Amino acid sequence: MSSGRRIFIGDVHGHYDGLVRLMEAIAPGATDQVYFVGDLIDRGPKSAQVVQFVRENHFQCVLGNHEQLLLGAFPGSKVSHVALQAWLNSGGEPTVASYSKLETLLENLNWIRTLPTYLDLDDVWLVHAGVHPKLPISEQTTHEFCWIREEFHSSPQPYFPGKLIIIGHTITFTLPGVPPGALAQGQGWLDIDTGAYNPRSGWLTGVDLTHQQVYQVNVFQRKLRKLPLAEATVQVEPHQILARRQLLHS
C-alpha cells in the first residue's frame, strides 16, 4: 500500500478553475493517491478541461450520474436523440460548449466509458451515489451506484461494517441540518459533494483522509479554506431522513 496520502475530490461539475486552485492547495505528491467521486462534467463552464486534467494526471475516478447521462446519449457509435436531449437538459449544454474539437469530445467519451462504477480501497469504498442497503453488491447496477439517494442515506446501519463509503451526488446542504459547505456523515458513509455549481454554496471539496483534513475552494467567491475533517462534518441521523421523506409525501 502507498505510504502517501489518500485524497478524495467531490463533484467538480465543470469548475476547472476552482479545481486547479483546490489541487494547488492540496499539492499532491508523487506517492499520494487522488480519487474523484464522479460528476466531473455538466453545469459548469469548463467540463472539457476538467476531464483532460483528470486524464492527464492519471487520477482515478468513478462514474457519476452525469457521465452516465452522457454515455446514454452516445451508445456505441450511434446517437440516442431522446437521451441526448435529456442529458442536455440536465446540464450538458455547457459541456458541449466547452469542447472546441469533436475529436477531443470523442476521446474523452471513450475514456469515460472505462470508468468503474465503484472502487474498493480496503477500508474505503468509493462510489458516486451510494448502494442499495437491501441488496448484495453483485445484484446492484449502475443505476443504484450512480443515482440512489434517500434509501441509502436513511439506512440505520452501515452497509459495510469495516469500510467507509465515500460518496458525492447529493449536495450536502440538501440533507437535514447540514449548512452549505459542510460535509455530511451518516451510518457508514461520508458525503463530500458540497455543491460547487450551486450559488447557495459554491464550495468544491477535497478530503485528505490520511491526515483528516478538508480543503475547500469557493468557485464564486475565490475563497480558500482548510479545516479538520471533524470540524467540517455534520452528522445526519437516519430518522431525520425518514422524517423528511414522510413530510414530503404526506
C-alpha positions as CSV (number, residue, x, y, z in Angstrom):
1,M,0.0,0.0,0.0
2,S,1.2,3.5,-0.8
3,S,2.8,5.5,2.1
4,G,1.3,8.7,0.7
5,R,-1.9,10.5,1.4
6,R,-5.3,9.4,0.1
7,I,-7.2,12.4,-1.3
8,F,-10.8,12.4,-2.4
9,I,-12.4,15.2,-4.5
10,G,-16.1,15.9,-4.6
11,D,-18.3,16.6,-7.6
12,V,-16.5,19.2,-9.8
13,H,-19.2,19.8,-12.4
14,G,-17.1,21.6,-14.9
15,H,-15.5,24.1,-12.5
16,Y,-11.9,23.7,-13.7
17,D,-10.5,27.0,-12.3
18,G,-11.7,26.1,-8.9
19,L,-10.3,22.6,-9.2
20,V,-6.9,23.9,-10.2
21,R,-6.9,26.2,-7.1
22,L,-8.0,23.3,-4.9
23,M,-5.3,21.0,-6.2
24,E,-2.7,23.7,-5.7
25,A,-3.7,24.0,-2.1
26,I,-3.7,20.2,-1.6
27,A,-0.4,19.9,-3.5
28,P,-0.5,16.1,-4.0
29,G,2.9,14.5,-4.2
30,A,4.2,11.5,-6.2
31,T,3.2,9.0,-3.6
32,D,-0.3,10.5,-2.9
33,Q,-3.4,8.8,-4.4
34,V,-6.1,11.1,-5.7
35,Y,-9.6,9.9,-6.3
36,F,-12.6,11.7,-7.9
37,V,-16.2,10.8,-6.9
38,G,-17.6,11.4,-10.4
39,D,-19.7,14.2,-12.0
40,L,-16.6,15.8,-13.5
41,I,-18.9,17.3,-16.1
42,D,-22.0,19.4,-16.7
43,R,-23.5,22.6,-15.3
44,G,-20.1,24.4,-15.0
45,P,-18.2,26.2,-17.8
46,K,-15.1,24.0,-18.4
47,S,-16.0,20.3,-18.3
48,A,-13.6,19.5,-21.2
49,Q,-10.7,21.0,-19.2
50,V,-11.7,19.1,-16.1
51,V,-11.8,15.7,-17.9
52,Q,-8.5,16.4,-19.6
53,F,-6.9,17.4,-16.2
54,V,-8.0,14.1,-14.5
55,R,-6.9,12.1,-17.5
56,E,-3.5,13.7,-18.0
57,N,-2.7,13.3,-14.3
58,H,-3.8,9.7,-14.2
59,F,-6.1,10.3,-11.3
60,Q,-8.7,7.6,-10.5
61,C,-12.4,8.4,-10.9
62,V,-15.7,6.6,-10.6
63,L,-18.7,7.0,-12.9
64,G,-21.1,9.7,-11.9
65,N,-24.7,10.0,-13.0
66,H,-23.8,12.9,-15.3
67,E,-21.2,10.8,-17.0
68,Q,-23.8,8.1,-17.3
69,L,-26.3,10.5,-18.9
70,L,-23.6,11.4,-21.4
71,L,-22.9,7.8,-22.2
72,G,-26.6,7.1,-22.6
73,A,-26.7,9.8,-25.3
74,F,-24.0,8.2,-27.3
75,P,-24.5,4.4,-27.1
76,G,-21.8,2.8,-29.2
77,S,-21.4,4.6,-32.5
78,K,-25.0,5.9,-32.5
79,V,-26.8,8.8,-31.1
80,S,-29.9,8.4,-29.0
81,H,-31.7,11.7,-29.6
82,V,-34.1,11.2,-26.6
83,A,-31.2,10.5,-24.2
84,L,-29.2,13.3,-25.8
85,Q,-32.0,15.8,-25.1
86,A,-32.3,14.5,-21.5
87,W,-28.5,15.0,-21.0
88,L,-28.5,18.5,-22.5
89,N,-31.5,19.5,-20.2
90,S,-29.6,18.1,-17.2
91,G,-26.6,20.5,-17.6
92,G,-25.0,19.0,-20.7
93,E,-25.2,22.1,-22.9
94,P,-22.2,23.9,-21.1
95,T,-20.3,20.6,-21.5
96,V,-20.8,20.6,-25.3
97,A,-19.8,24.3,-25.4
98,S,-16.6,23.6,-23.6
99,Y,-15.3,21.4,-26.5
100,S,-13.7,23.2,-29.4
101,K,-12.9,20.0,-31.2
102,L,-15.2,17.0,-31.8
103,E,-12.2,14.7,-31.7
104,T,-11.4,15.7,-28.1
105,L,-15.0,15.1,-27.1
106,L,-14.9,11.6,-28.7
107,E,-11.5,10.8,-26.9
108,N,-12.9,11.9,-23.6
109,L,-16.1,9.9,-24.3
110,N,-14.0,6.8,-24.8
111,W,-12.2,7.4,-21.6
112,I,-15.4,7.9,-19.6
113,R,-16.6,4.5,-20.9
114,T,-13.7,3.0,-19.0
115,L,-14.6,4.5,-15.6
116,P,-15.6,1.9,-12.9
117,T,-18.9,2.2,-11.0
118,Y,-17.0,1.9,-7.7
119,L,-13.6,1.4,-6.2
120,D,-12.9,-0.9,-3.3
121,L,-9.9,0.6,-1.4
122,D,-9.8,-1.8,1.5
123,D,-11.2,0.4,4.3
124,V,-12.8,2.8,1.9
125,W,-15.4,2.1,-0.8
126,L,-15.7,4.9,-3.3
127,V,-19.0,5.2,-5.3
128,H,-20.8,8.2,-6.7
129,A,-24.3,8.0,-5.1
130,G,-24.3,5.1,-2.7
131,V,-25.6,1.5,-2.6
132,H,-28.9,-0.2,-2.1
133,P,-28.9,-1.1,1.6
134,K,-31.0,-4.3,1.0
135,L,-29.1,-5.8,-2.0
136,P,-25.8,-7.5,-2.2
137,I,-23.2,-5.7,-4.4
138,S,-23.5,-8.5,-7.0
139,E,-27.2,-7.7,-7.6
140,Q,-26.7,-3.9,-7.9
141,T,-26.5,-2.0,-11.1
142,T,-25.1,1.3,-12.4
143,H,-28.5,2.8,-11.5
144,E,-28.0,2.2,-7.8
145,F,-24.4,3.3,-7.8
146,C,-25.0,6.5,-9.7
147,W,-28.5,7.6,-8.6
148,I,-29.6,6.3,-5.2
149,R,-30.3,8.8,-2.5
150,E,-32.7,8.6,0.4
151,E,-33.0,4.8,0.6
152,F,-29.2,4.7,1.1
153,H,-28.9,7.8,3.4
154,S,-31.7,6.6,5.7
155,S,-30.2,3.1,6.3
156,P,-30.0,2.6,10.1
157,Q,-26.7,0.6,9.9
158,P,-23.5,0.7,7.8
159,Y,-23.6,-1.3,4.7
160,F,-20.0,-2.4,5.2
161,P,-19.1,-3.0,8.9
162,G,-15.4,-2.3,8.2
163,K,-15.5,0.2,5.3
164,L,-16.3,3.9,5.0
165,I,-18.4,4.6,1.9
166,I,-17.4,7.9,0.3
167,I,-20.0,9.4,-2.0
168,G,-21.0,12.6,-3.8
169,H,-24.1,13.1,-5.9
170,T,-26.3,14.5,-3.2
171,I,-25.4,18.1,-2.3
172,T,-24.8,18.1,1.4
173,F,-26.9,21.1,2.3
174,T,-30.0,19.3,0.9
175,L,-29.7,16.9,3.8
176,P,-31.4,17.7,7.2
177,G,-29.4,20.1,9.4
178,V,-26.4,20.5,7.1
179,P,-25.4,24.1,6.2
180,P,-23.8,25.0,2.8
181,G,-20.2,23.9,2.6
182,A,-20.3,21.3,5.3
183,L,-19.7,17.6,4.7
184,A,-22.4,15.1,5.8
185,Q,-21.8,11.8,7.6
186,G,-24.3,9.1,8.1
187,Q,-24.2,5.4,9.1
188,G,-21.0,4.2,7.4
189,W,-20.9,7.0,4.7
190,L,-19.4,10.4,4.1
191,D,-20.8,12.7,1.5
192,I,-18.3,15.2,0.0
193,D,-20.5,16.9,-2.6
194,T,-20.7,20.4,-1.2
195,G,-22.4,21.8,-4.3
196,A,-19.7,23.6,-6.2
197,Y,-22.0,24.7,-9.1
198,N,-24.8,25.8,-6.8
199,P,-24.9,29.5,-5.9
200,R,-26.1,28.7,-2.5
201,S,-22.8,27.0,-1.8
202,G,-20.1,27.3,-4.4
203,W,-17.7,25.1,-2.3
204,L,-15.6,22.5,-4.0
205,T,-14.2,20.0,-1.5
206,G,-11.1,17.8,-1.3
207,V,-10.6,15.5,1.6
208,D,-7.1,14.3,2.8
209,L,-8.4,11.2,4.6
210,T,-4.9,10.3,5.8
211,H,-4.5,13.4,7.8
212,Q,-8.2,14.1,8.4
213,Q,-8.1,17.5,6.7
214,V,-10.6,19.2,4.4
215,Y,-9.6,21.6,1.7
216,Q,-12.3,23.8,0.1
217,V,-12.4,26.4,-2.7
218,N,-15.4,28.6,-3.3
219,V,-15.7,28.8,-7.1
220,F,-17.8,32.0,-7.0
221,Q,-16.0,34.0,-4.2
222,R,-12.5,32.6,-4.8
223,K,-12.2,31.8,-1.1
224,L,-9.9,29.0,0.1
225,R,-10.1,27.3,3.5
226,K,-8.6,24.3,5.3
227,L,-10.1,22.7,8.4
228,P,-10.1,19.4,10.3
229,L,-12.5,16.8,8.9
230,A,-14.3,16.5,12.2
231,E,-15.0,20.3,12.3
232,A,-16.2,20.3,8.7
233,T,-18.6,17.4,9.0
234,V,-22.2,17.3,10.3
235,Q,-23.8,14.0,11.4
236,V,-27.0,13.1,9.7
237,E,-29.2,10.6,11.5
238,P,-31.4,8.1,9.6
239,H,-34.6,9.2,11.4
240,Q,-34.0,12.7,10.1
241,I,-34.0,11.4,6.5
242,L,-37.1,9.3,7.1
243,A,-39.0,12.1,8.8
244,R,-38.3,14.4,5.9
245,R,-39.4,11.7,3.4
246,Q,-42.7,11.3,5.3
247,L,-43.2,15.0,5.4
248,L,-42.6,15.4,1.6
249,H,-45.0,12.5,0.8
250,S,-47.7,13.3,3.3
